[in-house]
Amino acid sequence: IDIGTRALLTVLPSVAPDATTAADLGCGSGVVAATLAQARPRIAVLASDVSAGAVASAAATAQANGLDNITVSRDDALAAHPGASLDLVLLNPPFHLGATVHTGAASRLFEAAARVLRPGGELVTVFNSHLAYRPELTRVVGPTDELDRTSKFTVTRSRKR
């Protein structure tokens, strides 16, 4: 597990305690979805990624851990998911295309999260601290608090207006 994901995992116990629906947006291997699903067996978790390889990996992670509260979906930025339908979205967005730092993918995922969150829902995001996404998260999603920060990573919680 990379250190950004570890930073995100450390805040999971404190976010959206009453959530019944959640998504791991850009789920990769599915470790974040699996950790949430295991800690909260009554929550319905969607693990979604545009990559077929990531989706296969997330499905294998859910199966290997016997987690029947995870649905895995190949989808681009939750485009097929209905709006205002989730209580919690977890996101570790990409910050590069190849070797170039590029924030466009993250911005698109912030907008996707804002679309699928119910009013009052939470987007929990981890990102490299130097990228300073907090103002954008506040503008796109809603009020954003810093949950954790190191010299390398920042974890924030944005509440949907």
C-alpha positions, 0 to 999 in steps of 0.5 A: 500500500502506498503512503498516500493510501495509508494516510487515507486509511487512517482517517476512515474510522472518523468519517461519515459514521452514519453512511450507508452508501459509499464509493471508492472512486478510482479504486485501483486494487480495491484496498480502500473499498475493502478496508471500509467494507470490512470495518462497516459490514452494513455499508454498501460500497461501490469500487469503481475505476475506468481501468479494466485491470483495476476493476479485476484487481478490486473484484479479486480483493473483495472476493479474497476477503469474503466481502459481499457488501462491495460492488465493483464497476468499470466506469469513468468517473461514476458516469453511470451512477445516479446523482445525489445517491451516495453518503461517502466518496473516497478518493486518491486521485491521480496527479500525473499523466506519465511523468508530467504533473497534471491536475485535470484528472483530479478536477474531473473526479472532484466534479464527479464526486460532487454530482453523486454525493447527497446533500451533507455527504462527504468526499474524503480525498488524499493528495500530495500536499504541494498540490493544494487542492483545498480551495478547489474542493471547497468551490466544487463540493463544499466546505472542506476541512483538513483531517491530516497533513504531513510534508507529503500528503494532505487528507481532507473532508469536503461536505456536499452543500 
